[in-house]
Amino acid sequence: MSPGRAQALQSLVAQLQLEQLEKNLFRGTSTDIGAPAVFGGQVLGQALMAAARTVDGHAAHSLHGYFLRAGDKGAPIVYDVDRIRDGASFTTRRVVAIQHGEPIFHMSASFHRREDGVSHQCAMPEAPPPEDLTPRAGPRVRVEGPIEFRYVDPRDPVTAGPRPPHSQLWLRTADALPDDPLLHQAMLAYASDYSFMGVAMQPHGLAFQQPGVQGVSLDHAMWFHRDFRCDDWLLYDADSPSAEHARGFCRGALFDRAGRLVASVAQEGLIRVRR
């Protein structure tokens, strides 16, 4: 692992910890990863951390967020947590991310006390192991980033032309993380936004890097099913079943090396092509 990757991961871990300003107020900073605005995955991870810092004894099992405005990379983000409900089994939080006096993102998150119950899952799809694949940076992202990606079918998104709306990649953090389940959840929320919406662009031969193409995340939802470590390889299997009215819908499943389904993801994004 290069020193640049290690430093990028340390910086991200520090950003996810947040500064507590008041009982329900937290402040986070941003890193420029090469995107025009604050990276949506960063806001997801920080909002989840802010919500979880107000919860005792329950683990996050789902989050649903909406991106309202582009974030300013040069300004701090304040996270205002609303303690909607504290229950014996479930706890609910609402988080609003604020910059320059205006909300840029809001999220609802639910936390569940661990309990026994029925269990089943879908089968892990076939994919070559990450050791057989070449490391590659995510779209619009610096090579020396905190997350390592290995794409099953790597192609130049600008020149690849139309292809089916399906993608597989392995991901993990560039170095080991502390044994904090919440940090691993926040890190996976961060990583899950990389290249996700690009899957909806593939059937049309489009890419973020092409002139005239505007791609913006509108919302993002995650469900955490099983315990996992984000510093060990996870297979991200994603597809896009629909695109219409300038909106593309994507869904994804994340599996660990043992084939366990650890998380599910869904997102709708705005895709505009200016001729």
C-alpha positions in Angstrom: 0.0 0.0 0.0 1.3 3.4 -0.9 1.8 6.2 1.7 -0.7 8.3 -0.3 -3.4 5.7 0.2 -2.7 5.3 3.9 -2.8 9.0 4.4 -6.1 9.3 2.5 -7.7 6.6 4.6 -6.5 8.2 7.9 -7.9 11.5 6.7 -11.3 9.9 5.9 -11.5 8.1 9.3 -10.8 11.4 11.0 -13.5 13.1 8.9 -16.1 10.4 9.8 -15.5 10.9 13.5 -17.0 14.4 13.4 -16.7 17.2 15.9 -19.5 17.5 18.4 -20.8 21.0 18.8 -23.8 20.4 21.0 -25.9 17.5 22.2 -27.5 17.0 18.8 -25.1 19.1 16.6 -22.0 17.8 14.8 -19.6 19.3 12.3 -17.6 17.7 9.5 -15.1 18.7 6.9 -14.7 17.6 3.3 -12.0 16.3 1.0 -11.8 17.1 -2.7 -11.7 13.8 -4.5 -12.0 15.4 -7.9 -15.8 15.7 -8.2 -17.3 19.2 -8.8 -19.0 19.2 -5.3 -18.8 17.4 -2.0 -18.8 13.6 -2.7 -22.2 12.2 -1.8 -20.8 9.1 -0.1 -18.9 11.4 2.4 -22.2 13.1 3.4 -23.9 9.7 3.8 -21.1 8.4 6.0 -20.9 11.5 8.1 -24.7 11.7 8.5 -24.8 8.1 9.7 -22.0 8.7 12.2 -23.9 11.8 13.5 -27.1 9.8 14.0 -25.4 6.9 15.6 -23.5 9.2 18.1 -27.0 9.9 19.7 -27.9 6.2 20.0 -27.0 3.7 22.7 -27.1 -0.1 22.4 -28.7 -0.3 18.9 -26.9 -0.8 15.6 -27.9 0.8 12.3 -29.9 -1.4 10.0 -31.2 1.1 7.4 -30.8 4.6 6.1 -32.7 6.6 3.5 -31.2 9.9 2.3 -32.0 12.7 -0.2 -29.5 15.0 -1.8 -31.0 18.5 -1.9 -28.2 20.8 -3.0 -24.6 20.5 -4.1 -22.2 20.7 -1.2 -19.4 23.3 -1.0 -16.1 21.5 -0.7 -14.5 24.5 1.0 -17.0 24.9 3.8 -17.8 22.7 6.9 -21.0 20.8 7.1 -23.2 20.9 10.2 -25.3 17.8 11.0 -28.4 18.5 13.0 -29.8 15.3 14.6 -33.5 15.0 15.5 -34.2 12.2 18.1 -37.5 11.0 16.6 -38.0 7.9 18.7 -36.2 5.9 21.3 -37.8 2.4 21.6 -36.9 -0.8 23.3 -36.2 -2.5 19.9 -36.0 0.3 17.4 -34.6 3.8 17.5 -35.2 6.4 14.8 -33.2 9.5 13.9 -33.5 12.2 11.3 -30.4 14.1 10.2 -30.2 17.4 8.2 -26.9 18.4 6.8 -26.5 22.2 6.6 -24.2 24.5 4.7 -24.4 28.3 4.5 -27.7 28.2 6.4 -29.4 25.8 3.9 -30.0 22.1 4.0 -28.0 20.2 1.4 -29.0 16.6 2.5 -31.5 15.0 4.8 -31.6 11.4 6.0 -33.7 9.1 8.2 -31.9 6.2 9.9 -33.2 3.3 11.9 -31.3 1.4 14.6 -32.3 -2.1 15.9 -31.4 -3.9 19.1 -29.8 -7.2 18.1 -32.2 -10.2 18.4 -32.5 -13.7 17.0 -34.8 -14.6 14.2 -35.3 -16.4 10.9 -32.5 -16.1 8.4 -32.1 -16.6 4.6 -30.4 -14.8 1.7 -29.9 -14.8 -2.0 -26.9 -16.6 -3.5 -23.7 -14.7 -4.1 -23.2 -14.3 -7.9 -20.1 -15.8 -9.6 -17.1 -13.5 -9.8 -13.4 -13.9 -10.1 -11.5 -13.4 -6.8 -10.0 -9.9 -6.3 -6.5 -11.3 -6.4 -7.0 -12.1 -10.1 -8.0 -8.5 -10.9 -6.1 -5.3 -11.5 -6.4 -2.4 -9.0 -8.2 0.6 -10.5 -9.4 4.0 -9.3 -13.1 4.8 -9.3 -14.6 7.3 -11.8 -13.7 11.0 -11.1 -11.6 9.9 -8.2 -7.9 10.3 -7.5 -5.8 7.1 -7.7 -4.5 7.6 -4.2 -7.9 7.3 -2.6 -8.9 5.6 0.7 -10.8 2.8 -1.1 -9.2 0.1 -3.3 -11.3 -1.0 -6.3 -10.9 -4.1 -8.5 -13.4 -4.2 -11.4 -14.4 -7.5 -12.8 -14.8 -6.0 -16.3 -12.7 -2.8 -16.4 -13.4 -0.6 -19.4 -12.8 3.1 -20.2 -16.2 4.5 -19.6 -15.7 7.3 -22.2 -14.8 4.9 -25.1 -16.5 1.7 -24.1 -19.8 2.4 -25.9 -23.2 1.0 -24.9 -23.1 -2.1 -22.7 -25.5 -3.9 -20.4 -26.5 -2.1 -17.1 -24.6 -4.4 -14.8 -21.3 -4.0 -12.9 -19.2 -6.1 -10.5 -16.3 -4.9 -8.5 -14.5 -5.8 -5.3 -13.7 -3.0 -2.8 -12.0 -2.6 0.6 -10.3 0.2 2.5 -6.7 0.8 1.7 -5.6 -0.3 5.2 -7.0 -1.9 8.4 -9.7 -0.1 10.3 -10.3 -0.1 14.1 -12.7 -2.7 15.5 -15.7 -0.3 15.5 -18.8 -1.7 13.7 -20.2 1.8 13.2 -17.1 3.0 11.5 -17.2 0.0 9.1 -20.9 0.8 8.3 -20.1 4.5 7.7 -17.1 3.5 5.5 -19.3 1.2 3.4 -21.9 4.0 3.0 -19.1 6.2 1.8 -17.8 3.6 -0.7 -21.2 2.5 -1.9 -21.7 5.8 -3.8 -18.6 5.3 -6.0 -19.5 4.6 -9.6 -23.0 3.4 -8.6 -25.0 5.7 -10.9 -22.7 5.1 -13.8 -24.3 1.7 -14.1 -27.5 3.4 -15.3 -25.5 5.2 -18.0 -23.9 2.1 -19.5 -26.7 1.1 -21.9 -26.5 4.6 -23.4 -22.8 4.8 -23.8 -22.6 7.7 -21.4 -20.1 8.6 -18.7 -19.6 11.4 -16.2 -16.4 12.4 -18.0 -18.1 13.1 -21.3 -18.9 16.8 -22.2 -22.6 17.6 -21.8 -23.4 14.8 -19.4 -24.7 15.7 -16.0 -25.1 13.0 -13.4 -26.3 13.9 -9.9 -27.4 11.5 -7.1 -31.0 12.3 -6.0 -31.3 9.8 -3.2 -29.5 6.8 -1.6 -30.8 4.0 0.6 -28.9 1.2 2.4 -29.9 -1.8 4.5 -27.3 -3.5 6.7 -28.1 -7.2 7.0 -25.0 -8.8 8.6 -21.8 -7.9 10.4 -18.9 -7.2 8.1 -15.5 -5.6 7.9 -14.9 -2.9 5.3 -11.2 -3.5 5.4 -11.7 -7.0 3.9 -12.8 -7.6 0.3 -16.5 -7.1 -0.5 -18.1 -7.9 -3.8 -20.4 -5.0 -5.1 -22.8 -6.5 -7.6 -25.0 -3.7 -9.2 -27.5 -3.3 -11.9 -29.9 -0.7 -13.3 -33.4 -2.1 -14.1 -34.8 1.2 -15.4 -34.1 4.7 -16.7 -36.8 7.1 -17.7 -37.6 10.9 -17.5 -33.9 11.7 -17.0 -33.8 9.5 -13.9 -31.8 6.3 -13.7 -32.5 3.7 -10.9 -29.7 1.4 -9.6 -29.7 -1.3 -7.0 -26.7 -3.2 -5.5 -25.8 -6.1 -3.2 -22.6 -6.4 -1.2 -21.2 -9.8 -0.3 -18.2 -10.8 1.8 -15.6 -13.4 0.8 -17.6 -16.1 2.5 -20.6 -15.3 0.3 -22.7 -13.7 3.0 -25.0 -10.8 1.9 -24.0 -8.0 4.2 -25.8 -5.0 2.7 -28.2 -3.9 0.0 -28.2 -0.5 -1.7 -30.6 1.5 -4.0 -30.2 4.8 -5.6 -31.9 7.1 -8.2 -29.9 9.7 -10.0 -30.5 12.5 -12.4 -29.0 11.9 -15.9 -29.1 14.8 -18.3 -27.5 15.0 -21.8 -27.1 18.5 -23.2 -26.7 18.2 -26.9 
